[in-house]
Amino acid sequence: MANYVTALNRLYQAGISPNLVERPRLEKHLQKVLNDVVKMRGLITPASKETHIQKAIFRGNSDRQS
């Protein structure tokens, strides 16, 4: 998770820097971050069972019935 947050922070900073002459090509990096998110979604159920926290909280959904 920490690697994901660090990578997302770097992409965010690279994409919105006021010192940009032209936009960088971030598609490959964004795809990697998206793949990391998909992998982490598989950990929602085990984390929910271990901590007894509802899955909806991990997903960030407003419905709490999952």
Protein Blocks (a to p, Z undefined) as FASTA:
>chain_A
ZZmmmmmmmmmmmmmockbfbdcdfklmmmmmmmmmmmmmmmmmmmmmmnopafklmnop
abfkZZ
